[in-house]
Amino acid sequence: MSIFFDEKKQTFHLCNNEISYIMAVLPNGQMGQLYFGKHIHPERDYSHLLELATHRPVTAYLREDDRTFSLEHVKQEYGVYGTTDFRQPAVEILQENGSRLSDFRYKGHQIASGKPRLAGLPATYTERDDEAETLTLTLEDPVTGITLELLYTIFSEGGAVARSARFTNRGKKAVHLLTAMSLCLDLPDCNYDWMQFSGAWARERHLMTRKLTPGIQSVGSRRGHSSPHHNPFIVLKRPTADEFQGETIGFSLIYSGNFLAQAEVDTYNVTRVLLGIHPSGFDWKLEPQESFQTPEAVMIYSDKGLNGMSQNFHQLYQTRLARGIWRDRERPILINNWEATYFDFTEDRLVEIAQKAMECGVELFVLDDGWFGKRCNDHAGLGDWVANPERLPNGISGLAQRIEALGMQFGLWFEPEMINKDSELYRAHPDWLLETPERPASHGRFQYVLDFSRKEVVDHIYHMMAKILEEANLSYIKWDMNRSITECFSNALPADRQGEVFHRYILGVYDLYERLTSQFPEVLFESCASGGGRFDPGMLYYAPQAWASDDSDAVERLKIQYGSSFCYPISSIGSHVSVVPNHQVFRITPLHTRANVACFGTFGYELDLNQLTLSEQEEVRQQINFMKAHRRTLQFGRFYRLKSPFEGNVTAWMSVNRDQSEAVVGWYRVLNDVNAPFTRIRLQGLDPDRCYQINDSESFYGDELMYAGLMISDPSAGEVPAGGTPSCDFDSRIFVLKAL
């Protein structure tokens, strides 16, 4: 890992054993992009990759005596608005005279070991300086006096480069940042497939792929949160690339608010990727001597296909984005009461559910919505974070003591960013809502959004939550957020700063997370937003796991968890076994399949085990024993996608522990076949020279399992042999491989 600077050629080369990232100072002083991809020799001069254009008709040029240099035909590091480049810019600044032009020229640079933290923002980090090097380029606009620092961190291992930008107004007049992207990358061609991860509530992060074509392709959110509709993560892959070979580039934004991920292909087939805060509605006033830091974006190159890219993201985000004592810990098996009771519960009913769960081996009981204020339904109570004495006469502390007396840990649900108008908090502070004067305020789930751009609001919620955490000895917090932001207006900010509210809101959320996780480091936080509505890297910095979706149906979860795995580590994917018929799609799936899907995640239960038959309860005990025996491999092993639910009736994936001594394979078939063809799946990541015993039965060498495959043909062919088990719709199997 090194960062090389050629002073004569004015080029920078960031590289490790896997990748190279090269850029140069352009003839006009701006920064140009030369190369991003597989590692190439750092000793070479690559300035010729600049490809300064020959004269092209209908082109605007910067210098009157030069008909070769136009920004329209140059690959740039951080494209600016309005000066011979007609593509979407990375930066747009409104100045006092109405101009939006910028000209950021190279002034200097600094190379440092390690990685600086970004104040108030989540970001990747290092624990030792030798894990990464950081290049900070300092650029300046000579007219406005604004300096732009472009930060690039290359890690010692893997194909990742972390990027962000910081603006400082060193001029004498205020300006308005209208666009400030975290990442701009100009690629020399457009021979890529665009992959996005989109959907809606209960069908989050479904993989969608299309070929890049001239014009703009983009996804984003203007909802105030990253949203279930589009994830802040995209992939460009070569058309011939697949899961195990070929070039891929993944782009991920470590941010939880409004975002834009975009690829623009010009008519010369150059592709510009932009990633950052969505410019729509964004307007940050920058007074003299003030600074603005963008969120961090991470881009990962792999020539080992989509699995290779994903494993880079998993390793980086699991170990150098997630933090705290739970980063590396196996996650407790929990039971959540929500789908068992909804709002209809008493303290004794909760203890009854916990008692049976404890008998089956569950380690953590979580009380969901309905325990506070006058919360008998979703019309009231949000904002009043004190126990409802009618439901919990001994308070949260009393219930926690009863749960702990069973030998279990206790966790609690909060939705700290929201408020009902039927609440003591609203009656005391009606101006704490986000709402626009003289306009009607829209509700979602009969609730409204607190103005987290205001410190006094965040302070108030912090003190209420901290009080409960201190008194009740909580082990776990589920942090929910159940609606998007509308009528975004803060009563605490002047008119010329209303464009800052969306971003300031997310900074307030991060501030509350930071305070609580710092004061209560032993507590495991799980983020949630109506399921997967804020399933993003920004949340992962504070909460090492997230509820992946409110849709707990095992068949639907195949697509949701498969799509999530392209960027997010398995240890971050909240996944539970729920009741049947399922409460979202009303499908009846076998209990073993529900567990076989959920075990590739954090694992837990979302039902009342008392309602199961004795044989089903025994099956649950076996599932929990299995998870406890293998969760280190399942949650922290190297994950491989084998067969896609987006391409057929069968899904398969597997996880291999770090020393290749154990692997767990999951195989899932949605609809049953009759007299079906013979089938195999080729496994991945095994040691070819070691012999593996499968489910304590037959043994095979790793090379056979990877190259010839594991046979999974249905032995019944429609007629079940004597003593055999019939296959069914929504069937699944788990294979545990142990090296001998």
N, C-alpha and C positions, 0 to 999 in steps of 0.2 A: 504494500500500500504506500503510495507516494503521490505528491503533487509537484509537478515539474513546471518551471517557468522559464521560457526561452526569451531572455531580455531583448535579444537582437530581432527575433521574429515576432515578438510580442504575442506568444502563444502560451496557453496553459493546458497541461495534460494531467488529468486525475486518473489514477489507475490502481487496480489491485490485480490479483492473479486471474480474475474473471472478466473484468470490464475495463474500458477506456472511455473517458469523456474529455473531449478536446474542444477548445474555443480560442478565439484570437481577437485582438483589438483591430477593428476595421479602419480603413483609411480616414474615415470621418471621426474616429475616436470612440464610436459605439462598439459594442461587443457582438461578435459573430460566432455562430455555431459551426463547428467543423465535423464532429463525429461523436456518436454515442452508440456503443455496441460491444462486441467481443474484444477482449484485450488485444492490443497491438503494441509493437515495440515503442517504448517511451523515448528512446534515443533519437528517433527519426524526426525530420522536419515535415509537418503536415500542413503547412500554410497554403500549399497548393490546393487543398480541399476547399478553400474559400470560394473558388469558381466565380471570380468576378466576371460579370456578363459582358459579352460584346454588345454592340449597339442593337437595341430592339426598338422597332417603331412603336409609336403611341406610348412612350415611356417618359416619365418625369425624372430628371437627373438633378443631383444636389449642386453640382458645380457647372457654371456656364461653359467652361472650356473642356468639360469631360462628359462624353456620351457613353460611358461604360459603367459608371457606378451609380446604381439606383437601389434604394432599400427594397423596392418591389421585388428585386431578383436576388436578394442576398438572404441567406439563412441567418437569423439573428438570435441572440440570447434572451432579449427582453424587448419585444417589438413595441415601438412607440406610435402614437397617433399622428397622422396628418402630414408626414414629410416624406413623400414619394413611396410610402408603403400603404397599400390600400386594404391590407388584411386586418382582421380584428386585432387590436393591440393588447399588450399585457398591461399597459398603463395609460390612463387618461386623466389629466389634471386640469381643472377649471381654474383659471387665474383671474385676477381682479379686472383685467381689461376684456374679459370674455374669451380670450384665446385658450385653446386646449392643446397646443403643441408642446412637445418636450424634446429635449436633445441631451440625453444622458451620456456623457463622455467619460472615458476611463481616466481616473486620477491616481489610482494606486491600488495596492492589494496587501493582504496579510494572510500568511499561512500559519496555522496553529495546530498543535496536536489536540486530540479530543474533540469535543463538540460543545458549543455554548448552549445554555438553556434559553428558551424564549419566554420572556416575562409574561405571566398571566395566560399562557397558551400551552396546550399539550403538545409534546414533540418527542421524537426518539431521543435517546440519551446514551452516554457511555459511562461505564464504571471505572475504566482506566483510560488514560490518555493514548495508549498504544492501540486502542480499538478503532480509532478513526482519525482522520485529518480533515480540517475545515479550511476552505478558501473563502475569504471575504473580499469581494471586488467592490471598490468604492468608485462610484460614478457621480458626476455632477452636471446639472443643467446650468450653463453659464448665465442664462437670462433670469431665471427665478431664484437661483442659489440653492435649490433643493438638491440634497445628496441622496443617492440611492445605493444601498448596500445589498449586493446579491450574495447570499450565503449558499455554499455548496459543501456538503459533508460526504466523503466517501469512506466506507467502512472497510476494515481490514479483510473481512470475509463477505462473500455474497455479492450479488449484482446490484446493490442499492446505492442510490445517490439521493440524499435529502436536500431539499431546496426551500428557500424562503426569501423574502425581500423586506427591507426596512427603509422607510422614507423619513428623512429629517429635513424640516424646513429651516434652512439657514439664511433665508432671505428676510426681507423686512415687511412682507405683506402676507396675509393669510391666503391660503389656496384651498381648493376642495378636491380631494381624491375621489374620482368617480369610478375608476377601475384600478385595481391593485392586485394582480394575480400572483399566486404563489410560484407558479411554474409556467414557463414558456419554452417549448422545444420545437424547433424547425427540423424536420426530417427530409432527406433529399429525394424521397419518392413516396408514392401512395399505395404501393402494393401490399396492403394490409387488410385484414378483416377487423372490423370494429366489434368489440364485445362489451355489452352493458348488462347491468343486473337490476332489473326493473320489476314492477308489479303494483301492488296496492296492499291495503290491510289484509292480512291472512294469506297472502301469496307473494311475500317479499322475495327479492333477489332472484328472480327467474332469469336465467341466461337467455340473452337475445343477441344474435350475431348477424351482421350484414357487411357487405364489402364497402370499403371507403370509395367514394366517388367525388368528383369536383363539387365544391360547395361546402356547406357547414353541416356537420353532424354533432349533436350535443345532447346531454342530459343535465338536469340540475334540479334545484329546489328553491322556491321562494316562499316556503311555508314557515320559515323561522326555525326549522330543524331539518336535518338531512333527509328525512321522510322515508316511508316505505315504498314510495313510488319509484325513486331512482337512488341508487347507492353512490356515494362519492368515490367511485372506483371504476375504472375502465381498463380495457386491455386492447392493444393493437398486436395482432399476430400475423405472421406470414400465412398466406392461404394454404400452404402445404404443411404448416406446423400442426401438431396434435398434442396429446397429453404428454408425450415422452420425447419428442424431438422437434427441432425447428425453433426459429426466432420468435420471441414474444417480448413485449414491453408492457408492464403494468404500471398504472398511474393511480395513486391513492392520496386523498387529501385528509390530513389529520385535523378534522374540524367537524362541528356538529350543527352548524347553522346553514344559512343559504349558501349554495355553491353552484358552480358551473364547471362542467367537464366537457371540453369541446375539441373537435378536430376539424380544421378547415383545410381543404385541398384546393390550391389555386389552379389556374389553367396551365401551369407548367409542372403540375403533379408534385409540387412541394407540399408537405403536410405540416401544418402548425397545430401543436397541441397546447391548449391553455387549460389550467386548472387553478381554481381559487374561489374566493368569495364572489357570489353572483353580482355582477355590476348593476343589475336591475334593482332600483331602489336604494343602492348604496351611495352615500355621499358623506365623506369624512372630512370635516373641517380641520385643517392643519395650520394652527397659528405659528408664528415665528418661534423657533427653538423647540417645537413639539415634534414628536416622532410617531410613526405608525408602523407596527410590525404585522406582516401578513401571517396567516397560519402556515404550517409546514406542509409541503407535499413530498411524497416519496415516489421515485420511479425506479423500477427494477427491470433489468435486462436479463434474459436467459436464452441460451441456445439449446436448452434441454427441454423445450416444450412447456406446456402450461403447468404441469406438475412441478417442474423445476422452478418456474416463477413463483408458484404458490408456496412452495417449501421455503423459498427465500423470505417471502412475506411472513409466513408463520414463525420462522425463527426470529426475525427482527422484531415483530410485534409482540410475540410471546415473552421475549427476554429483554428487549430494549425499548418497549413502549409501555406495556403493562408494568406496574410498579408494586412495591409493598410486599408484605410477607406472603400474600396469597398468590403472587406471581408464579411461584414454582411449586405451590402446594397442590396436592390432589384435592378435588372439590368434594365437600360433604354431600351425601345423598339426602335430599330434602323431600318433604311433602308440603304442598301448598293447599290451603283450604278453599281457594276461590271457586273452582268448579264443583267442589263438594257441597258448599253452603251458599255461595254468593253472599248476600247481605243477611241471610237468615241463620244466625248462630247465637249461642250463649257460651259462656265460659266453660260450662260443663261439656257442651257438645264438642268444643274444640279439644278439650283434654281427652275426650273419648276417641276422637280421630287420632290424636297424637299417641295414645296408649297402644292402639292396634298397630300404628306405624312403627313404634318402638319395638314391639314384639316381632315384627317382620325384619328389623335391622336398619330402619331409617335413622339417620343421625341428626337431622335438623327439621324442626317444625316452623313453618312460616305462616303468620297471620296476615292475610291480604286485606283488601279494602273493607271499610265498614266499622272500624273499631273506635273512631274518634268523633268528637263533636256530636251533632245530631244526625249522623250519617246512617239513616235507615234505608236510604236509596241514593241515587246519584244526583238528586236535586239539592242536597244540603251538606254542609259540614266541611268542605275543603277549605283549608286555611286555619282550622281550629284543631291544632295537633295536641289535643288532650283526650284521654280515654273517656269513652261514653260510659258513665257509671251504671246505666241500666243494663248494658250488655256485659260490662266487665266491672263488677262491683269492687274488685280488689285492684283495679287499675292494670296497666301493662306490667308493672312490677310483680303484682300478685300472680298473673297468668304466667309470666316468665318463670317464676319460682316453681309453679306446679309442673311446667314442662321440664325444667331442669331436674326436678325431683324424679322424673321418669328416666333420667340419664340421657336426655336429648338437649341439643342447643336450641335457642329460640331466635327467630327472625321476624321482621316487621316490614310492612308495606308503607311507603309514603308517596305522596304526589306533591312535592313541596312547591312546584312552580305554579300551581293552580289554586283557584278560589271559586266558591259558590257565592252567589249573592245572598243566599240564606246561610249566613255565617256571621259569627261575632267579629271576625277580622274585617269583613266587608263593611259591616255597620260602623266599625271604628275608622276605617281607612278606605272609603270608596274611591279616592283618587289614586289608589295603588294599582288599579287595573290598567292594562294597555287598552286604550280606547281613544277614538278621535273625537274632539269636541264637536257638538252639534250634529253628530252622525250616530245612527243606531249601532249598538254593539252586538256582534254576532256571537252566539254561544256554540259550543261543541260539547256534547254530553252534558248539557245544562251547566257548563262551567266556563270560566274566563281565565285569562292569563295574567298573572302578577307581573308587575314591571320590574324585572330583575336587572334592568339597567340602572336602577336606583340602589345605592348602597344600603340605605336604611331599610329597604324591603328585604334584601338578602340578610342583613343583620338580624332582623326580627325572626325570620324563618330559621336561621341558624340557631338562635338561642332556644327556640321551641324544640327543635330536633335534638340538640345537644343535651337538653334537660332529660329527655326520654332515654337517650343513649346512656347517660350517666346513671340514671336511676334503675333501669331495667336490665342492665348487663346483657345487651343485645349482642348476638354473634353475627348477624346478617341483616342487610338492608336491601329491600327491593325498591328502587327509585323509579317511579313511573312518570309518564307524561302523556296525557291522553287527548291532546288536540293541537292543531296548528294555530299559528298566530294570524289574526285578522285585525283590521283597523289599527295598524301598528303606529302608535303615537304615545310619547311619554309626556306627562304633565310637568316633568322636572327639567326638560330641555327646551331651549329656544328654537324658533322656527328653522334657523339655518343649521341645526344639528339633528333634526328629526331623521335624516338619512343615516344616522349612526345607531339608531335604536336596535335594529336587528342584531348587529354585531355586539353592541354593549350588553344586550340581553344574554347572549351566549357567554360572554366574559363573566357575567354575574353567576351563571350556572357553574362555570368552571371554578369561580371563587368559592362558592358554597361547597362544591365537591372537595376542593383543596383543603379547606378548613376542617371539614368533617373527617376526611381520610387521614389528615395529619394528627388530629386530636384523638382519633379512635383507630389506630393502625391495625388492631386485631380484628376489626369488623370486616367481613366480606361484603362488598357492595356489588350488587347486580343492577345494571341499567335496564330500563324498559321504556317503551313509548308505544302504548297500544300494541305491544309485541315488538316488532322490528322496525319501528318508526324512527329510531335514532341509533341504529346498529352501525356505528362508524368508529374509525380509529380514535377520534377525539374522546369518546366515552371510554374507550379501552384504557386510556391513560389513567383514569380514575377508578374504573370498575373493571376488573379483569374478566368479567363475563357479562353477557347481555342476553335477555330473553329474546330468542330469535324470531318468534312469531306467536301471536295469540292462537293461531291455528295449530292445534296439537295432534291433528290426525296424522297417523304414521305415514300414509301414502302421500299426503300433501307435503309432509316434512321432508320427504326424499328430495324434492326439488329445492325446497328452501335451504336445507342444510348443504346440499351439493353446491348450489350457487354461492352460499356463504363461504364455502371452503376455498374458493379461488383467491380470497384475500385474507380471511380471518382464521386464526388457529382454532383447532377443535376445542381447546380448553376455554374458549370464549363463547361457545355456542350453547345457550341455555335450552335444554331439551328434557321434556317430561313424558311420562306415561299417563294418559288420561282415560276417562271412562268411555264406554261405548253404550249406545250409539254416541259418536263424537258430537260435541256441542257446536261445532262449526259446520261440518258437512254431513253429519248424521250417518256416517259410515260405520259399519261394524267390522273391525279388524281384529285378528287374533291377538291375545295378550302377549304372546312371544314376539310377534312382529313389532308391536308398540315398543317393547323393551329393546329389541334389536336395533331399532332406529335411534331411540333415545340414548343408548349407551355410547354412541359416537357424539358425545357432547358432555355437558356437566352432569346430567342424569338426575331424575327425581320423579315424583308422582304428583298428580293433580286430580285426586279423587279421594273418596272415603273408603279405605280398605275394609272397613266393617261391612260394606255392601257386597263384597266379593264372596264367592263360595269358599269353602275350606280348601278345596283343591287349587283354586285360583290364588288364595293367600299363600299356600305352599309354593306355588310357582313364583310369586313375588319374592318370597324369601330366597329362592334359588337365584333369581335375577339379581337381587342385591348382593348376595355372596359372590356371584360372578363379577359384578361391577367392582366390588372391593378388591377382588383378586387381580383385576386387569386394568383398573382405571389409570394407572401410571402410563401404560402403553397406549391406551385409548386416548387420553387427554394430552399427553406430551410426546407421543411417538411421532415418527415421520409419516405423514398422511399421504396416501395415493388414491386418486380417483381412477377406477378401472372401467366402469360402464355407466353411461349417462342416462338419467331418467328423462332427459329432454330428447333422447334419440330412440327410445324403444321401451319395451315392456319390463326390462330388467335393469336394475341398478346394482352396482358393486363398488365397494371401496375397501380400503384396508389401512391399518396403522401398524408400523414396525418400530419396536423400541430401539434405542440408540445403539446398543451393541449387537443388534440383529439376532438376539437370542429368543425373542418372542414376537409374534405377529398375531393380530386379530383381523379376520376378514368378515365383512358383512355382505350378504347376497340377498337381494329382494326382488320378488316378482309380483307385479300388480295383479294381472289376471292369469288364471290357470291355463295351462295348455293340456291338450290330450294327444297322446302318442307323438310327442314333440321330437324334433331332431336332437341328436346328441349335442351337448354343449360343454364348453370349458371356459374358464377364465384364466388369463395369464396374470400371475401375481407379480409384484414388484418389490424391490428393496431388500430382498433376502440375500444371505451369503450363499453364493452358488456352490460352495464347497462344504457346506454344513447340511446335515441330515435333519429334517424337521418331522416331528410326530404331530399328526393332525387329530385333534379331539381325543387324545389318549388312545389312538388306534393305529392306523397305518402310518408308515414313515416314507418320506420322499426327500431327495436332495433339492436344495434350493434352485439349482439350475433347471431341473425338470419342471418344477412348479412355475418358474418364470418363463421358460421357453416352450415347453410342451403344454403346460397349463394344468390347472386343478379341475378334475372332472366333476360337473355338477348336474349331470343329466338326471331327469326325474325317473326313478326306477319303476314307478307304477305304470306309466304309459297309458293311464286310464283304467287299468284293472289292478287293484291293490293286491299284492301277493299276501299270502297267509302271514300274519304277524306284522305286516307292513303298516306304515302310517300314511294315510291318503294326503295328497297335496291339496291345496285349496287356493282360492283367490286371496291376494294379499299375504302371500306366504313369504317366509324368509328363513335364512340359516346363518348361523355364526360358526366360523371355523377358527379354532385357536391352534396356532402353530408353535411348538416348543422345540428349540434346537437340542439335539441329543449330545 
